[in-house]
Amino acid sequence: MSSNTNTISLGSTFSRGIWKENPVLRLLLGMCPTLAVTGALKPAITMSICVMFVLTCSNIVVSLMRNLLKPHLRIMMFTLTIATFVTIADLAVKAFAYEMSQTLGPYIPLIIVNCIIIGRAEACASKNNLVVSIVDAIGMSVGFALALCAVAAARELLAAGTLMDFSVMPDKFVPWAAMSMPVGAFVVLGLLLGFINAITNKSS
Amino acid sequence: MDYIGGLIAAFISVVLINNLVLTKFLGICPYLGVSGRLDMAFGMGMAVTFVVTLAGTVTWLIDHLILMEYGLEVTRYVCFILVIAGAVQLVEMYVRKFFPSLYESFGIFLPLITTNCAILGLCLFLNLWDIQNFVKAVVLSFGAGIGFTVAICIMAAIRENLEMADVPKSIKGAPITLITAGIMTLAFLGFAGMIK
């Protein structure tokens, strides 16, 4: 019986990151990467993988040291843990995908100040055991990845007529250059949030 | 004279052309969160300007005098975030002591400056743009803060008027703010030709 309730709560821990508490679309956290790296799908996917790695690792470490944390120093500890893992991710991207690291530029180190990661450390990992923290981290990163890919797919499709660099639009399609500029990022994300609000309002 | 002209050009470029909020998407969280009222937006802008000038200067010095000197670039991010967290702590203590009412109205947003991407972003951009001159680094840091203040104050002024407007229910709040910000970036795009 107890294992049954345990599975249910783990399942809901995982799924809440995807829809109910989606970090980008519902909690409006981590907006900077959502706007900055969504010019095309490939950087968006690389970014999502980096965030998943950093979030999972930092949640593991924070969860393991949660009983040792002093309240007034905890934010500092979180940030240092995150900065360490971001350094690892940054070096890995530079080593295995150098061109991608040039495209992403400072936005990989900027994962350090991504509010999602510090928010999950504070709200989940510092209060829960290892398994719950890992499941929560994976759920949240999947939600983040979905939001990023949704924005990136729309922008890449409209700006260049391609998806993952494959041409998908008919020949007569005229590329809409504004979509690859900052204005495209803001407007697409704004409309996406509005669309999701509309769905939620209707169902409630 | 050329030297001062170069500094002025750098200042204008970081305030208007390479505005961190509108072209580099840094500092979006406070930009959406605190831009509801003009006086709070201005206070936030001033706090960020102070922290970013301090952090930009100190991290540039650490980067060039210690990290590059001894080949410790790997620890760059950890050092930067420590400096920023320290600077924010300093500002928080100062504001709480001397401006208690401002401190009350900031609430959670003051400690959150630590996680304001604009500050870490500027420190990283100083490194990325390969700024070799100390005075230029200070001017760019200060300009980045002013650029943030300009963007957030314009946004706050628009949003105060937006409250009177009849916006469809589902795009009230964050969505309409984002779309407004998008249109603002188009306006700022007009500055792009100012400095080659």
Interface residues (C-beta under 8 A of the other chain):
Chain A: L28 L29 M31 C32 L35 A36 I75 M76 T79 L80 A83 T84 V86 T87 D90 L91 G105 P106 P109 L110 I112 V113 N114 C115 I118 M181 P182 V183 G184 A185 F186 V187 L189 G190 L191 L193 G194 F195 N197 A198 N201
Chain B: L22 T23 K24 F25 L26 G27 I28 C29 L32 V74 T75 Y77 V78 I81 L82 A85 P111 L112 T114 T115 N116 C117 I119 L120 G121 L124 F125 L128 P168 K169 S170 I171 K172 A174 P175 I176 T177 L178 I179 A181 G182 I183 T185 L186 L189
